[in-house]
Amino acid sequence: MHRRMTAALAVGVAGTLAFAGCSSSTGAATDTTTVTIWHYWDGTNADTFDAMVDSYNASHPGVKIVTTNVPNADFLTKLRASATSKTLPDVAIGDLVWVPQIAQIGSLANLSTLLPADTLSDINPALTGFGTIDGSQVSVPVSANNLGYMYNKTLFQKAGLDPDKPPTTWDELKADAKKILDATGMPGYDLYTQAGDNGEGLTWNFQVNLWQAGGEFLTADNSAAAFNTPEGAKALQYWVDLISSGASPYARWGEFEKGQGGSAQEGSWMVGIWAADPPFEFGAAQVPYPKDGAPATNLGGEQAMVFQNSDAKTKAAADFLGWFLQPAQVTDWSEKTGMLPVLNSVATGSDYLGWVDKTQPLLRPFVEQMAVAHARPNTPLYPQISLAFAQQIEKALAGEATVSDALAAAEKAVNAVIAKG
């Protein structure tokens, strides 16, 4: 299962030769292998991806990549329907947390046997680790983002804070947020405090502080909750203290983005969204962490999975992904979309960092955080787990339960989801 391919095929340098004999019909040397890719990107992301596909197609006459946009909300439903009708695409590119669910929809290729070893070793390990299921590399990342600290420089100045010195610790963040509240009457720091329909807004944001405090969300094998610990209590108490001080009012997420709040834990994508027309003068920094803790952030982004529809299609799809994950393409994709590089060599390379510093300097903290990024648990039960967790933790944030009671209830709820399967 872990057999090595020849270097020529794995690296894909001789793509034309490697796939000259691949066929979707007769097997003749002049035939082209068509590879269908489903993704949910739109706008600049879709345009950039399609342009890169056109470039690949032009230089690889033995393969034709055909892309289809499937709306995010319909993606998993359509994949399941296509599995039933035996019309699965050859490649699915979807949200990172969907990988375990998609692995249950159809048979996925083990990409560790199809992609160059030096490419796989260059990918951020948190991302390749997420795509490893039962010893197989069933997905590889094609984009990444993470959560950082963003703040309103104008409100910092009004509160007597240095707009060029954002907080670096939890204590500093709490003190700065309270100063902003006292000086302006506006929230100093947004918190995502409500479970809502899926819980993930709360859970995804809280996990950052849980990891910073030294805790874990689930056990290593995803068989049980692991957050009901002193570390988990420390992270939740941090949120409760922010709310009780008034600096982070309950159920008020979004004030920062409206220019009515001092700061928030925001995604790297906000830098690009606001780049052309900033709503106010803002700064960006790495997420503050406790003095006795460690830096950490939470990963997002998309991963690519290859369905084993035929040997020819699987090999052609892997060749395209190997090409897409070469440093030149990763750099081009990252610069044009604002997504963070999935390759360590690009994220730390002078070419890309030079572009960041010149063109999008506020991305720099997010890029640097990739070295301390974590990925959410890769279990198909994660959506239900996230909601069960958030519904109980919200009670502590609303003042309806103590920290210890909320963690115990969340542990019970999450373990019930896992036990039910």
Backbone torsions as a table, in degrees:
resi	resn	phi	psi	omega
1	MET	NA	-24.4	179.3
2	HIS	-109.4	31.9	-179.5
3	ARG	-65.4	149.2	179.3
4	ARG	-91.9	141.6	174.7
5	MET	-91.8	166.8	177.5
6	THR	-65.6	151.5	-177.2
7	ALA	-59.3	-38.3	-177.3
8	ALA	-62.4	-42.1	-179.4
9	LEU	-73.7	-43.5	-175.9
10	ALA	-63.5	-45.1	-177.8
11	VAL	-73.1	-28.9	177.4
12	GLY	74.2	19.8	-179.5
13	VAL	-63.8	-42.7	-179.7
14	ALA	-98.3	59.0	-175.2
15	GLY	-56.9	-40.6	-178.4
16	THR	-63.0	-45.1	179.9
17	LEU	-67.9	-40.7	-175.4
18	ALA	-61.3	-32.9	-174.9
19	PHE	-115.5	13.8	179.2
20	ALA	-62.0	-30.0	-178.5
21	GLY	-96.4	-1.4	179.7
22	CYS	-72.9	143.9	-177.3
23	SER	-145.1	141.8	173.7
24	SER	-96.1	1.0	-179.2
25	SER	-141.3	-84.0	-170.1
26	THR	-91.2	-17.7	-177.9
27	GLY	86.8	5.1	179.7
28	ALA	-68.7	151.2	-174.9
29	ALA	-64.7	-21.3	-178.2
30	THR	-89.6	-4.6	-177.6
31	ASP	-76.0	157.4	179.7
32	THR	-114.4	137.4	175.1
33	THR	-88.3	119.6	179.1
34	THR	-92.6	129.1	179.7
35	VAL	-117.7	121.6	179.7
36	THR	-95.9	134.5	179.5
37	ILE	-123.6	127.6	172.7
38	TRP	-102.7	135.6	173.9
39	HIS	-146.6	169.2	179.9
40	TYR	-114.5	11.5	-179.7
41	TRP	-67.4	150.9	171.9
42	ASP	-138.7	-179.0	177.2
43	GLY	58.3	-138.1	-177.6
44	THR	-59.2	-39.9	-179.1
45	ASN	-61.4	-46.6	179.9
46	ALA	-65.8	-42.8	-179.7
47	ASP	-63.1	-42.4	179.7
48	THR	-65.4	-43.7	-179.9
49	PHE	-63.3	-44.5	-179.8
50	ASP	-63.0	-37.1	178.0
51	ALA	-65.8	-37.7	178.3
52	MET	-69.8	-37.1	175.8
53	VAL	-62.4	-43.4	178.0
54	ASP	-59.7	-40.9	179.1
55	SER	-63.7	-43.0	178.1
56	TYR	-63.5	-47.2	-178.9
57	ASN	-58.8	-39.2	-178.4
58	ALA	-66.2	-30.0	-177.8
59	SER	-101.1	1.2	-180.0
60	HIS	-134.0	76.9	-175.3
61	PRO	-64.0	-14.6	178.6
62	GLY	-82.4	-8.0	-177.5
63	VAL	-133.3	142.3	173.0
64	LYS	-126.1	116.5	177.2
65	ILE	-91.4	128.6	178.3
66	VAL	-120.9	124.6	-176.6
67	THR	-105.6	149.0	176.4
68	THR	-135.8	130.3	175.5
69	ASN	-88.1	124.7	175.5
70	VAL	-118.5	121.4	-177.5
71	PRO	-52.5	142.6	-177.5
72	ASN	-50.1	-46.8	-175.5
73	ALA	-64.5	-23.7	-176.3
74	ASP	-102.4	-6.2	-166.9
75	PHE	-57.7	-57.1	-176.4
76	LEU	-65.9	-37.4	178.8
77	THR	-62.2	-43.7	-179.2
78	LYS	-70.0	-35.0	176.6
79	LEU	-62.6	-44.6	179.6
80	ARG	-63.2	-39.8	178.3
81	ALA	-65.7	-39.1	-179.7
82	SER	-69.7	-29.7	176.3
83	ALA	-66.8	-40.4	179.3
84	THR	-63.7	-38.6	-178.7
85	SER	-91.6	6.4	179.1
86	LYS	57.3	42.6	178.2
87	THR	-127.5	36.0	179.8
88	LEU	-60.1	144.9	173.3
89	PRO	-67.6	168.8	177.8
90	ASP	-79.5	-31.2	179.1
91	VAL	-135.4	135.3	172.3
92	ALA	-116.9	128.5	175.7
93	ILE	-114.6	112.1	-176.2
94	GLY	-143.1	-179.4	-178.8
95	ASP	-56.1	141.2	-178.5
96	LEU	-48.8	-44.4	-175.0
97	VAL	-73.6	-7.5	177.8
98	TRP	-82.2	-15.3	-172.0
99	VAL	-52.3	-49.6	-179.3
100	PRO	-62.6	-33.1	178.2
101	GLN	-70.9	-42.0	179.6
102	ILE	-67.0	-31.0	177.1
103	ALA	-63.7	-21.9	177.7
104	GLN	-87.7	-13.6	-177.3
105	ILE	-81.0	-40.3	-178.8
106	GLY	-152.3	169.3	-179.1
107	SER	-75.4	119.8	-178.0
108	LEU	-100.1	142.9	179.4
109	ALA	-71.4	146.8	173.4
110	ASN	-82.8	101.5	-173.4
111	LEU	-72.7	-12.6	178.0
112	SER	-68.0	-20.3	178.0
113	THR	-94.4	-5.2	-173.0
114	LEU	-118.7	-21.9	-179.8
115	LEU	-104.3	151.2	179.6
116	PRO	-58.7	138.5	-179.3
117	ALA	-60.3	-36.2	-178.3
118	ASP	-71.3	-25.4	174.5
119	THR	-71.0	-48.8	-179.4
120	LEU	-61.4	-39.1	-178.5
121	SER	-71.9	-17.9	-179.1
122	ASP	-88.1	-14.8	-179.6
123	ILE	-74.8	143.5	175.5
124	ASN	-49.1	123.5	-173.5
125	PRO	-61.7	-28.5	177.1
126	ALA	-64.5	-30.6	-179.5
127	LEU	-79.5	-42.3	176.5
128	THR	-69.9	-34.3	177.6
129	GLY	-61.5	-37.3	179.7
130	PHE	-65.6	-36.1	-177.3
131	GLY	-84.0	8.0	179.1
132	THR	-96.8	117.3	-180.0
133	ILE	-130.1	123.6	-179.6
134	ASP	52.9	39.1	176.1
135	GLY	82.5	-1.4	-179.9
136	SER	-109.2	143.0	175.1
137	GLN	-87.2	89.2	-173.0
138	VAL	-86.7	-9.2	177.5
139	SER	-150.2	157.8	172.4
140	VAL	-133.0	146.5	-179.4
141	PRO	-76.3	143.8	174.3
142	VAL	-119.6	-8.8	175.0
143	SER	-155.6	161.3	179.5
144	ALA	-150.8	152.9	170.4
145	ASN	-148.5	169.4	175.2
146	ASN	-153.7	175.6	-178.3
147	LEU	-97.6	132.4	176.3
148	GLY	-129.9	-171.4	179.8
149	TYR	-105.8	124.1	177.2
150	MET	-121.7	145.8	-174.4
151	TYR	-146.2	155.9	-178.3
152	ASN	-90.8	109.6	-175.8
153	LYS	-64.9	-32.6	-179.8
154	THR	-65.5	-44.2	179.3
155	LEU	-69.7	-32.5	174.7
156	PHE	-59.4	-45.2	180.0
157	GLN	-64.4	-41.7	179.6
158	LYS	-62.4	-28.4	179.8
159	ALA	-89.3	3.9	179.9
160	GLY	78.7	18.8	179.9
161	LEU	-97.7	152.1	177.7
162	ASP	-76.1	115.9	-177.5
163	PRO	-68.4	-10.5	177.8
164	ASP	-103.1	7.9	179.1
165	LYS	-131.6	77.7	177.9
166	PRO	-67.5	160.5	179.7
167	PRO	-65.5	149.5	178.4
168	THR	-117.2	-13.0	-180.0
169	THR	-125.0	165.1	176.5
170	TRP	-60.4	-43.9	-178.6
171	ASP	-61.3	-42.0	178.2
172	GLU	-65.4	-40.4	179.4
173	LEU	-61.3	-46.1	-179.5
174	LYS	-62.4	-42.0	-179.7
175	ALA	-66.0	-43.6	179.3
176	ASP	-64.7	-42.1	-179.2
177	ALA	-62.8	-39.1	179.0
178	LYS	-68.7	-37.2	177.8
179	LYS	-63.9	-40.1	178.5
180	ILE	-64.5	-43.9	178.3
181	LEU	-60.0	-48.2	-176.9
182	ASP	-65.2	-35.9	-175.5
183	ALA	-83.8	-30.8	-172.8
184	THR	-119.5	-17.4	-174.8
185	GLY	78.4	4.1	-179.5
186	MET	-102.5	153.0	178.2
187	PRO	-56.5	138.3	179.9
188	GLY	-84.2	-25.7	-175.8
189	TYR	-154.6	120.7	177.8
190	ASP	-72.7	139.4	170.8
191	LEU	-125.5	141.4	177.3
192	TYR	-88.1	95.5	-166.9
193	THR	-102.3	-5.9	-175.2
194	GLN	-114.1	142.9	-177.9
195	ALA	-70.8	-38.3	-178.6
196	GLY	63.4	-151.2	-175.7
197	ASP	-80.1	-26.2	-176.4
198	ASN	-129.5	-10.0	174.8
199	GLY	80.1	-14.4	-167.3
200	GLU	-70.3	-29.6	177.4
201	GLY	-58.5	-47.2	178.4
202	LEU	-67.5	-50.4	-174.5
203	THR	-62.2	-47.2	-177.1
204	TRP	-60.6	-42.4	179.5
205	ASN	-70.3	-40.8	-178.4
206	PHE	-66.4	-35.7	-178.7
207	GLN	-56.6	-33.2	178.3
208	VAL	-56.9	-50.6	-177.8
209	ASN	-71.7	-30.8	175.2
210	LEU	-61.9	-47.9	179.0
211	TRP	-65.4	-38.7	179.1
212	GLN	-61.5	-33.7	-179.9
213	ALA	-80.2	-4.7	179.3
214	GLY	97.4	8.8	-178.8
215	GLY	-92.6	174.8	175.4
216	GLU	-130.4	154.5	-177.7
217	PHE	-85.2	-51.4	175.3
218	LEU	-125.3	166.1	174.3
219	THR	-65.3	166.2	-175.0
220	ALA	-58.4	-32.8	-179.6
221	ASP	-96.4	11.3	177.7
222	ASN	60.6	26.5	-175.9
223	SER	-94.0	-7.5	-178.3
224	ALA	-164.5	159.7	174.5
225	ALA	-66.2	147.1	-179.3
226	ALA	-131.9	9.6	-172.5
227	PHE	-93.5	-11.3	-178.4
228	ASN	-84.0	72.3	-173.6
229	THR	-139.6	170.4	174.7
230	PRO	-56.0	-34.6	178.8
231	GLU	-67.7	-41.0	176.9
232	GLY	-64.4	-40.2	178.4
233	ALA	-64.7	-37.1	178.8
234	LYS	-62.8	-43.9	-179.7
235	ALA	-66.3	-43.2	-178.9
236	LEU	-69.9	-37.1	178.1
237	GLN	-63.1	-35.1	176.0
238	TYR	-57.4	-45.4	178.4
239	TRP	-67.1	-44.5	-178.9
240	VAL	-61.3	-40.5	178.7
241	ASP	-64.4	-39.6	177.4
242	LEU	-61.6	-40.2	-179.5
243	ILE	-71.8	-44.5	-177.9
244	SER	-64.7	-26.1	177.7
245	SER	-77.3	-14.1	-176.8
246	GLY	88.8	-11.0	-178.3
247	ALA	-68.4	-26.8	178.6
248	SER	-129.6	82.3	-176.5
249	PRO	-63.8	146.0	179.6
250	TYR	-65.6	139.5	173.8
251	ALA	60.4	40.5	178.5
252	ARG	-128.8	25.3	179.5
253	TRP	-57.5	137.3	177.1
254	GLY	111.3	-7.0	179.9
255	GLU	-63.9	-40.1	-179.7
256	PHE	-60.4	-46.2	-177.3
257	GLU	-65.2	-23.4	177.7
258	LYS	-87.8	0.4	-177.7
259	GLY	81.1	11.4	-176.8
260	GLN	-110.7	20.0	179.2
261	GLY	-148.6	157.6	-173.4
262	GLY	-77.3	-36.5	-174.4
263	SER	-166.6	170.5	179.1
264	ALA	-166.3	160.9	170.5
265	GLN	-86.0	109.7	-172.0
266	GLU	-124.0	159.6	179.2
267	GLY	-80.8	153.8	-179.6
268	SER	-59.9	-24.0	-178.7
269	TRP	-64.5	-22.8	-179.1
270	MET	-65.0	-28.1	177.7
271	VAL	-60.4	-47.1	179.2
272	GLY	-68.7	-39.8	-179.7
273	ILE	-60.8	-39.1	-176.8
274	TRP	-93.5	-4.5	-172.7
275	ALA	-57.7	-45.9	-174.5
276	ALA	-71.9	-36.0	-175.5
277	ASP	-146.2	77.8	-177.8
278	PRO	-59.9	132.3	-179.7
279	PRO	-72.3	-20.6	176.6
280	PHE	-164.6	169.6	179.1
281	GLU	-76.1	117.0	-176.6
282	PHE	-125.6	158.8	176.6
283	GLY	-123.4	167.1	179.3
284	ALA	-137.5	147.1	-179.7
285	ALA	-153.6	169.7	174.1
286	GLN	-69.9	155.4	-176.7
287	VAL	-65.0	126.4	175.6
288	PRO	-59.4	145.9	-178.9
289	TYR	-136.0	161.4	-176.4
290	PRO	-65.5	149.8	-177.2
291	LYS	-58.5	-32.1	-180.0
292	ASP	-101.3	15.7	-179.7
293	GLY	-110.3	-152.8	-177.3
294	ALA	-141.1	148.6	177.7
295	PRO	-64.8	145.7	178.4
296	ALA	-164.0	154.4	171.0
297	THR	-146.0	175.7	-176.4
298	ASN	-113.8	134.1	-177.1
299	LEU	-87.7	144.2	167.6
300	GLY	-131.7	-172.6	179.1
301	GLY	125.5	-173.7	-177.4
302	GLU	-114.4	148.7	176.3
303	GLN	-126.2	150.3	-179.5
304	ALA	-105.3	135.7	177.6
305	MET	-126.4	141.6	-177.7
306	VAL	-111.2	118.8	175.3
307	PHE	-79.6	140.9	-177.7
308	GLN	-84.5	72.3	-179.7
309	ASN	-80.7	-32.4	173.9
310	SER	-166.2	158.9	-180.0
311	ASP	-60.7	-42.6	-177.8
312	ALA	-64.1	-44.2	-179.2
313	LYS	-68.0	-38.9	179.0
314	THR	-62.6	-45.4	179.7
315	LYS	-65.7	-40.6	179.8
316	ALA	-66.9	-40.8	178.6
317	ALA	-63.0	-42.6	178.7
318	ALA	-65.2	-35.6	177.8
319	ASP	-63.9	-42.0	177.7
320	PHE	-62.4	-45.0	-179.8
321	LEU	-64.6	-38.0	176.3
322	GLY	-61.5	-39.4	176.9
323	TRP	-67.6	-45.2	-177.9
324	PHE	-62.4	-30.8	-177.1
325	LEU	-93.1	10.5	172.4
326	GLN	-74.8	148.8	-175.2
327	PRO	-50.7	-40.3	-178.4
328	ALA	-62.1	-43.5	-179.9
329	GLN	-72.0	-40.5	178.9
330	VAL	-61.8	-40.4	178.2
331	THR	-64.4	-47.1	-179.8
332	ASP	-61.0	-47.5	179.6
333	TRP	-60.4	-45.8	-177.5
334	SER	-65.8	-41.3	-178.5
335	GLU	-69.3	-35.8	-176.3
336	LYS	-82.4	-27.7	-177.8
337	THR	-102.5	-20.0	-175.5
338	GLY	82.6	1.9	175.3
339	MET	-73.9	159.7	-177.5
340	LEU	-86.3	145.5	-178.5
341	PRO	-65.1	139.0	177.4
342	VAL	-88.4	-13.4	178.6
343	LEU	-95.4	132.8	178.0
344	ASN	-62.2	-37.7	-177.5
345	SER	-63.9	-33.0	178.1
346	VAL	-78.1	-44.8	-177.2
347	ALA	-61.9	-26.2	-179.5
348	THR	-109.3	1.5	-176.3
349	GLY	-81.3	150.9	-176.6
350	SER	-67.2	-32.0	-178.8
351	ASP	-63.5	-52.8	-178.2
352	TYR	-68.7	-45.8	-179.1
353	LEU	-64.1	-32.3	175.0
354	GLY	-63.6	-41.2	176.7
355	TRP	-64.1	-43.2	178.8
356	VAL	-58.5	-51.7	-176.1
357	ASP	-62.8	-30.8	-178.5
358	LYS	-86.6	-37.5	-169.8
359	THR	-107.1	-43.3	-176.8
360	GLN	-134.8	65.1	-175.4
361	PRO	-59.3	-26.3	-179.5
362	LEU	-72.0	-9.8	174.7
363	LEU	-78.8	-19.3	-171.8
364	ARG	-53.9	-46.8	179.5
365	PRO	-59.9	-37.0	-179.9
366	PHE	-68.4	-40.8	177.9
367	VAL	-62.1	-45.6	-179.0
368	GLU	-65.2	-30.0	179.5
369	GLN	-70.5	-16.0	179.6
370	MET	-57.4	-26.7	-179.5
371	ALA	-70.3	-19.3	-179.1
372	VAL	-120.7	21.6	-176.4
373	ALA	-81.4	145.7	175.1
374	HIS	-115.3	155.2	173.5
375	ALA	-111.4	150.2	179.1
376	ARG	-67.6	160.3	-178.1
377	PRO	-57.7	134.9	-178.7
378	ASN	-94.0	74.6	175.7
379	THR	-126.3	141.6	178.6
380	PRO	-64.3	-14.5	179.6
381	LEU	-86.1	-1.3	-172.6
382	TYR	-55.1	-43.6	-179.6
383	PRO	-56.7	-43.5	178.8
384	GLN	-69.2	-37.1	178.7
385	ILE	-63.5	-45.5	-179.1
386	SER	-59.4	-44.4	-179.8
387	LEU	-66.9	-44.3	-179.8
388	ALA	-60.7	-41.3	178.5
389	PHE	-63.0	-51.9	-174.7
390	ALA	-62.8	-37.9	-178.4
391	GLN	-62.1	-33.6	179.0
392	GLN	-84.5	-39.5	180.0
393	ILE	-65.8	-34.0	178.9
394	GLU	-56.2	-31.4	-177.9
395	LYS	-65.3	-35.5	176.2
396	ALA	-68.9	-38.0	-178.8
397	LEU	-70.6	-28.4	178.6
398	ALA	-86.6	-1.6	-179.4
399	GLY	79.2	16.9	-177.9
400	GLU	-96.7	-8.4	179.8
401	ALA	-151.1	153.5	174.6
402	THR	-74.4	165.6	177.6
403	VAL	-58.4	-47.0	-177.5
404	SER	-66.6	-40.5	-179.8
405	ASP	-67.6	-39.5	-179.6
406	ALA	-66.4	-40.9	178.6
407	LEU	-66.2	-40.3	179.0
408	ALA	-65.2	-41.4	179.1
409	ALA	-67.3	-39.0	178.4
410	ALA	-65.9	-40.5	177.8
411	GLU	-60.8	-44.3	179.1
412	LYS	-63.3	-43.2	-178.2
413	ALA	-66.8	-43.3	-179.5
414	VAL	-67.0	-42.9	178.7
415	ASN	-64.6	-30.6	177.2
416	ALA	-67.9	-40.3	176.9
417	VAL	-61.2	-45.8	-178.8
418	ILE	-64.9	-41.4	-179.6
419	ALA	-64.9	-36.8	179.6
420	LYS	-70.3	-34.7	177.6
421	GLY	72.1	NA	NA
